[in-house]
Amino acid sequence: MNHESKIFLLSYFIISIGTPSQFIFAVKKADPLTGALMVGFYFIFSAIASIIFSHLSDRLMRRKIFAIIGFNLVAIIFVAYFFVSSPIELIFCASLVGIGFSAYNPTSTALFSEMEPMLPSGKLMSYFFVVASGGWALGSIIQGIIDQFLGDFVFIFGAAITLIGMTVYLIKINDIPYYPNNLDTTNNPNSILKNPNLQLYSLLILILSLAILTRHLGIQGGFALFPNYLEEGLGTEPFLLSLILAANMSSQALLMIPIGKLVDHNKFGRRITLLLGLSTAFIAVLAWSFIRIPWILVFPQMLVGFSWVTLATSSTALITDITTRKTRSQGLGWFDAGLAIGGSIGPLVAALLYVQSGESFTYAFQILSIFPIIGFFLVLLTFSEDRLTHQYTLIWEKRKK
């Protein structure tokens, strides 16, 4: 791995330390219903912005400028969280963070995939996600301590650490020059001959996005209620709450590189690893509904971490298999859009289930656990993979042969 790639990972690790400010502490600042709406609106705006920014990034072949815009917007809104308190203000801030995240995440992922073209896709993307998960895990613990003793100053910390990481990114990271060639468009016969996966780009992106949507609907729907479930339902102290949530990210950081190797292995590949992620998401959300002792929730949180690791590495590796540089950010944008749409619907469904069931966390978790299984069968029944070459075939086309 070259020096600039290592600096990129360092900057992203620092930025990820600030991420829990949004997903844990901003949500925890609100009541359960407002918290669910915050997560929902975050993902609604994230879905729209992901498609717009990724399309512009591919069209202009510029990644860095969109990332810098996103980092600055997120830092500004973290500061705003220190001052706001009403439900409308909190929902508005969450929406803007969703836009900021969508400006920097798909474009940064695309840029990193272009920095190391010779590394296997699964291994490469595992490096990207391991620093994001490690930063989040460390940030959850640090911010949990700050929240317990200094309250809303946790958001000032989140803004400061985001700006520090952004400064490293701004000074040290550059876009990769783009030189068009005859194998760099998905509608070029030469490129399709070289890489048959390009012919299936639109359909596989649709299947993948829908599968991711179902997973995130269940997981993010659950997460919209989870901090309040721990604090109000189980009486969990803030520091223990942070440790439970950090178990998710810690397991991600530990498993990311081994799972990345699994994604590239000819006995597993992208599709099987993706199926593992969808099935463990179902088990984790269902387990939340049965466990009443706070510290035992560490174990389903570790399953959530495993689910994300397998889904993130397999999906992004699959996207690099079926895209060129001119479509990669868009492919990753649709990946983020699937996450975002599922993440926007999930909290709204969770809030509805919570209210209709007489404020029952158990009922809401059990219904939400059904959705990842839908995605599991969608992937299982639509396409297959040659695990040696990572070429994909639609199931119905395979049967014709």
Summary of the structure (lengths in Angstrom):
residues: 401
radius of gyration: 20.1
end to end distance: 41.6
largest distance: 65.3
contacts: 1589
relative contact order: 0.17
helix: 83%
strand: 2%
